[in-house]
Amino acid sequence: MSYSIDFRRKVIFTIEEEGLSIRETAKQFQIGAASVSRWIN
């Protein structure tokens, strides 16, 4: 599945602003932690 750029930005913004871990953020958005990790890098 391909996620929109806006969604990816929202996820990354959440990590930065709320100080959540990648795993916590992935769980909150119901997506894979590996995806979140790739987006950050």
C-alpha positions in Angstrom: 0.0 0.0 0.0 1.2 3.5 -0.9 0.6 6.3 1.6 0.1 9.9 0.6 2.9 12.5 1.2 0.5 14.4 3.5 -0.1 11.3 5.6 3.6 10.6 5.8 4.2 14.2 7.0 1.5 13.9 9.6 3.1 10.7 11.0 6.6 12.3 11.1 5.2 15.5 12.6 3.5 13.4 15.4 6.8 11.8 16.2 8.6 15.1 16.4 5.9 17.0 18.3 4.7 14.4 20.7 8.0 12.7 21.3 6.6 9.3 20.6 8.7 6.3 19.5 8.5 4.9 16.0 6.6 1.8 17.4 4.2 3.9 19.4 3.5 6.2 16.4 3.0 3.2 14.1 0.6 1.6 16.5 -1.4 4.9 16.8 -1.7 5.2 13.0 -2.2 1.4 12.6 0.7 1.1 10.1 4.0 -0.8 10.2 6.9 0.4 12.2 9.2 -0.4 9.3 7.3 2.1 7.0 7.6 4.8 9.6 11.3 4.1 10.0 11.9 4.4 6.2 10.0 7.7 6.0 12.2 9.2 8.7 15.4 8.1 7.0 
